[in-house]
Each structure stands twice: as structure tokens, then as C-alpha cells.
Amino acid sequence: MHVVAGVLWVGLLWFFGFVNAQVARTYDADSRRKVVPELMPRALSLFRLGAVATFVTGVGLLIIVYYAGGALVESHQSKGLAIGMGVGALVVAWIVYDLLWRALAGWERLGVAASFVLLTGASFALGRVMSGRALFIHLGALFGTIMFNNVMQRILPSQRRIVAAARAGTPPPDDAVRVANLRSKHNAYLSVPLLFFMVSNHFPIAYGSGLRWAIAPLLVLLGWTAVKGLYVLSASPAATRF
């Protein structure tokens, strides 16, 4: 269930980011009035379903495999401390991220640098109290929690306003467009590292290293680079040739 829901969620996220965003640039007022009210509600309904199902099943797996299972800590580590820090990190991550990007929405490079420093700090702190496998999963869960809250609290409310404007034949609200585009972009950049962390139990060479807390942020950088390449490709003339 988690995998199928995740495919639905991330697949639609990539459709919005790498396909629909480019096509929407070509709409005139008449095209927007005809296409957006038909396309977006259908796509966003499935998008919301995928996000909710992925998050709920992910939390269930985290509890079953790690908090109630034996994969959370190594022999010298405290399970209670690891659970407390793991849950706390998921809650605090969204609050810090949202406040940070409200303040630095117009300062993208500074926001990215600050986000990366905070991620590295979280990786180091969590790596001190839990196993390497649990660390990677918790970083993935941290990304997933941010993505889920972006969808429910920022992207969908903004898209409702955009769709309503299209139905009324009026221009979309600038603030709604900015928020929806920025947070969707962030989710796209988070999605590739997220996918690696979710399957990282297959790569003990990464999470088993003594420097796993430092390896994780480097893998995030690789993921961000891959997403940047997809954005460049999607905006290039090559993407229109088939």
C-alpha cells in the first residue's frame, strides 16, 4: 500500500513539475478557462489521495518496523530516547521548514543553504541515538512529513484558489501561484532523496558506515542535482520532440 500510494503521489508530483508546468505557460485566457477546471481537480484529487495514503501507511510502517520492532537502535543505544528524538524531529522539521521558507521565499539560495545546514545537523543528531538504517528511514520520513504538510497546508489551498479563478475567467491570484509553485518545487527536490532513503535498507554500504550522518546529506545533494537536471530537460526544446 505504501509503495503504490507513493508511486501515485510522486508520479503526479513529477507530472505537475516536469510536464504540466511547462504546458501551462502556453495557455491563453480561453485555454486556461477550458483546461484548468477539467484537468486540475481530477489530478489534484488523486494527488491528495496519494499523499494521504502514503503518509498514513508510512507512519504505520515506522511504528511497526522501528518503534515496535527491533530495527531502531543498536545495543548501546536507548530505544526511548531514539523514539522521542525521532518523533520530535518529524514534528519540529515541518515547523522550522515552514517558518524558514516564509522568511526566505525571496532568497532562494540562502534558504537552500540554511536548509542543508539544518539537514546535516538533524542527520548528526539522529545518528547519535539510532541505528544507521533507522537514521536513513527517519530522514526519509522527515522529508515525507514536510512534503505531506506542503500538500495539505500550502499547495492544495492555493490550487483551489487557482482553479476557482480559472472557472470564473479571472487571472489566478499571484500569491496563490507563488506558494503553489514554490512548495511544489520543494517537494520535487525532496522526492528523489526521499525515494533513496525509503529503499536504503538495501544499501548497508551507505547506512552501515561510521560516517553515515555525513553520507546522508551528500546523497541528498546528488538527489537535488538529479531533480535540477530533470527541470532543465523539461524546459528544453528536446522535451517537445517525440
Secondary structure as a PSIPRED ss2 file (coil, helix, strand):
# PSIPRED VFORMAT (PSIPRED V4.0)

   1 M C   1.000  0.000  0.000
   2 H H   0.000  1.000  0.000
   3 V H   0.000  1.000  0.000
   4 V H   0.000  1.000  0.000
   5 A H   0.000  1.000  0.000
   6 G H   0.000  1.000  0.000
   7 V H   0.000  1.000  0.000
   8 L H   0.000  1.000  0.000
   9 W H   0.000  1.000  0.000
  10 V H   0.000  1.000  0.000
  11 G H   0.000  1.000  0.000
  12 L H   0.000  1.000  0.000
  13 L H   0.000  1.000  0.000
  14 W H   0.000  1.000  0.000
  15 F H   0.000  1.000  0.000
  16 F H   0.000  1.000  0.000
  17 G H   0.000  1.000  0.000
  18 F H   0.000  1.000  0.000
  19 V H   0.000  1.000  0.000
  20 N H   0.000  1.000  0.000
  21 A H   0.000  1.000  0.000
  22 Q H   0.000  1.000  0.000
  23 V H   0.000  1.000  0.000
  24 A H   0.000  1.000  0.000
  25 R C   1.000  0.000  0.000
  26 T C   1.000  0.000  0.000
  27 Y C   1.000  0.000  0.000
  28 D C   1.000  0.000  0.000
  29 A H   0.000  1.000  0.000
  30 D H   0.000  1.000  0.000
  31 S H   0.000  1.000  0.000
  32 R H   0.000  1.000  0.000
  33 R H   0.000  1.000  0.000
  34 K H   0.000  1.000  0.000
  35 V H   0.000  1.000  0.000
  36 V H   0.000  1.000  0.000
  37 P H   0.000  1.000  0.000
  38 E H   0.000  1.000  0.000
  39 L H   0.000  1.000  0.000
  40 M H   0.000  1.000  0.000
  41 P H   0.000  1.000  0.000
  42 R H   0.000  1.000  0.000
  43 A H   0.000  1.000  0.000
  44 L H   0.000  1.000  0.000
  45 S H   0.000  1.000  0.000
  46 L H   0.000  1.000  0.000
  47 F H   0.000  1.000  0.000
  48 R H   0.000  1.000  0.000
  49 L H   0.000  1.000  0.000
  50 G H   0.000  1.000  0.000
  51 A H   0.000  1.000  0.000
  52 V H   0.000  1.000  0.000
  53 A H   0.000  1.000  0.000
  54 T H   0.000  1.000  0.000
  55 F H   0.000  1.000  0.000
  56 V H   0.000  1.000  0.000
  57 T H   0.000  1.000  0.000
  58 G H   0.000  1.000  0.000
  59 V H   0.000  1.000  0.000
  60 G H   0.000  1.000  0.000
  61 L H   0.000  1.000  0.000
  62 L H   0.000  1.000  0.000
  63 I H   0.000  1.000  0.000
  64 I H   0.000  1.000  0.000
  65 V H   0.000  1.000  0.000
  66 Y H   0.000  1.000  0.000
  67 Y H   0.000  1.000  0.000
  68 A C   1.000  0.000  0.000
  69 G C   1.000  0.000  0.000
  70 G C   1.000  0.000  0.000
  71 A C   1.000  0.000  0.000
  72 L C   1.000  0.000  0.000
  73 V C   1.000  0.000  0.000
  74 E C   1.000  0.000  0.000
  75 S C   1.000  0.000  0.000
  76 H C   1.000  0.000  0.000
  77 Q C   1.000  0.000  0.000
  78 S C   1.000  0.000  0.000
  79 K H   0.000  1.000  0.000
  80 G H   0.000  1.000  0.000
  81 L H   0.000  1.000  0.000
  82 A H   0.000  1.000  0.000
  83 I H   0.000  1.000  0.000
  84 G H   0.000  1.000  0.000
  85 M H   0.000  1.000  0.000
  86 G H   0.000  1.000  0.000
  87 V H   0.000  1.000  0.000
  88 G H   0.000  1.000  0.000
  89 A H   0.000  1.000  0.000
  90 L H   0.000  1.000  0.000
  91 V H   0.000  1.000  0.000
  92 V H   0.000  1.000  0.000
  93 A H   0.000  1.000  0.000
  94 W H   0.000  1.000  0.000
  95 I H   0.000  1.000  0.000
  96 V H   0.000  1.000  0.000
  97 Y H   0.000  1.000  0.000
  98 D H   0.000  1.000  0.000
  99 L H   0.000  1.000  0.000
 100 L H   0.000  1.000  0.000
 101 W H   0.000  1.000  0.000
 102 R H   0.000  1.000  0.000
 103 A H   0.000  1.000  0.000
 104 L C   1.000  0.000  0.000
 105 A C   1.000  0.000  0.000
 106 G C   1.000  0.000  0.000
 107 W C   1.000  0.000  0.000
 108 E H   0.000  1.000  0.000
 109 R H   0.000  1.000  0.000
 110 L H   0.000  1.000  0.000
 111 G H   0.000  1.000  0.000
 112 V H   0.000  1.000  0.000
 113 A H   0.000  1.000  0.000
 114 A H   0.000  1.000  0.000
 115 S H   0.000  1.000  0.000
 116 F H   0.000  1.000  0.000
 117 V H   0.000  1.000  0.000
 118 L H   0.000  1.000  0.000
 119 L H   0.000  1.000  0.000
 120 T H   0.000  1.000  0.000
 121 G H   0.000  1.000  0.000
 122 A H   0.000  1.000  0.000
 123 S H   0.000  1.000  0.000
 124 F H   0.000  1.000  0.000
 125 A H   0.000  1.000  0.000
 126 L H   0.000  1.000  0.000
 127 G H   0.000  1.000  0.000
 128 R H   0.000  1.000  0.000
 129 V H   0.000  1.000  0.000
 130 M C   1.000  0.000  0.000
 131 S C   1.000  0.000  0.000
 132 G H   0.000  1.000  0.000
 133 R H   0.000  1.000  0.000
 134 A H   0.000  1.000  0.000
 135 L H   0.000  1.000  0.000
 136 F H   0.000  1.000  0.000
 137 I H   0.000  1.000  0.000
 138 H H   0.000  1.000  0.000
 139 L H   0.000  1.000  0.000
 140 G H   0.000  1.000  0.000
 141 A H   0.000  1.000  0.000
 142 L H   0.000  1.000  0.000
 143 F H   0.000  1.000  0.000
 144 G H   0.000  1.000  0.000
 145 T H   0.000  1.000  0.000
 146 I H   0.000  1.000  0.000
 147 M H   0.000  1.000  0.000
 148 F H   0.000  1.000  0.000
 149 N H   0.000  1.000  0.000
 150 N H   0.000  1.000  0.000
 151 V H   0.000  1.000  0.000
 152 M H   0.000  1.000  0.000
 153 Q H   0.000  1.000  0.000
 154 R H   0.000  1.000  0.000
 155 I H   0.000  1.000  0.000
 156 L H   0.000  1.000  0.000
 157 P H   0.000  1.000  0.000
 158 S H   0.000  1.000  0.000
 159 Q H   0.000  1.000  0.000
 160 R H   0.000  1.000  0.000
 161 R H   0.000  1.000  0.000
 162 I H   0.000  1.000  0.000
 163 V H   0.000  1.000  0.000
 164 A H   0.000  1.000  0.000
 165 A H   0.000  1.000  0.000
 166 A H   0.000  1.000  0.000
 167 R H   0.000  1.000  0.000
 168 A H   0.000  1.000  0.000
 169 G C   1.000  0.000  0.000
 170 T C   1.000  0.000  0.000
 171 P C   1.000  0.000  0.000
 172 P C   1.000  0.000  0.000
 173 P C   1.000  0.000  0.000
 174 D H   0.000  1.000  0.000
 175 D H   0.000  1.000  0.000
 176 A H   0.000  1.000  0.000
 177 V H   0.000  1.000  0.000
 178 R H   0.000  1.000  0.000
 179 V H   0.000  1.000  0.000
 180 A H   0.000  1.000  0.000
 181 N H   0.000  1.000  0.000
 182 L H   0.000  1.000  0.000
 183 R H   0.000  1.000  0.000
 184 S H   0.000  1.000  0.000
 185 K H   0.000  1.000  0.000
 186 H H   0.000  1.000  0.000
 187 N H   0.000  1.000  0.000
 188 A H   0.000  1.000  0.000
 189 Y H   0.000  1.000  0.000
 190 L H   0.000  1.000  0.000
 191 S H   0.000  1.000  0.000
 192 V H   0.000  1.000  0.000
 193 P H   0.000  1.000  0.000
 194 L H   0.000  1.000  0.000
 195 L H   0.000  1.000  0.000
 196 F H   0.000  1.000  0.000
 197 F H   0.000  1.000  0.000
 198 M H   0.000  1.000  0.000
 199 V C   1.000  0.000  0.000
 200 S H   0.000  1.000  0.000
 201 N H   0.000  1.000  0.000
 202 H H   0.000  1.000  0.000
 203 F C   1.000  0.000  0.000
 204 P H   0.000  1.000  0.000
 205 I H   0.000  1.000  0.000
 206 A H   0.000  1.000  0.000
 207 Y H   0.000  1.000  0.000
 208 G C   1.000  0.000  0.000
 209 S C   1.000  0.000  0.000
 210 G C   1.000  0.000  0.000
 211 L C   1.000  0.000  0.000
 212 R H   0.000  1.000  0.000
 213 W H   0.000  1.000  0.000
 214 A H   0.000  1.000  0.000
 215 I H   0.000  1.000  0.000
 216 A H   0.000  1.000  0.000
 217 P H   0.000  1.000  0.000
 218 L H   0.000  1.000  0.000
 219 L H   0.000  1.000  0.000
 220 V H   0.000  1.000  0.000
 221 L H   0.000  1.000  0.000
 222 L H   0.000  1.000  0.000
 223 G H   0.000  1.000  0.000
 224 W H   0.000  1.000  0.000
 225 T H   0.000  1.000  0.000
 226 A H   0.000  1.000  0.000
 227 V H   0.000  1.000  0.000
 228 K H   0.000  1.000  0.000
 229 G H   0.000  1.000  0.000
 230 L H   0.000  1.000  0.000
 231 Y H   0.000  1.000  0.000
 232 V H   0.000  1.000  0.000
 233 L H   0.000  1.000  0.000
 234 S H   0.000  1.000  0.000
 235 A C   1.000  0.000  0.000
 236 S C   1.000  0.000  0.000
 237 P H   0.000  1.000  0.000
 238 A H   0.000  1.000  0.000
 239 A H   0.000  1.000  0.000
 240 T H   0.000  1.000  0.000
 241 R C   1.000  0.000  0.000
 242 F C   1.000  0.000  0.000
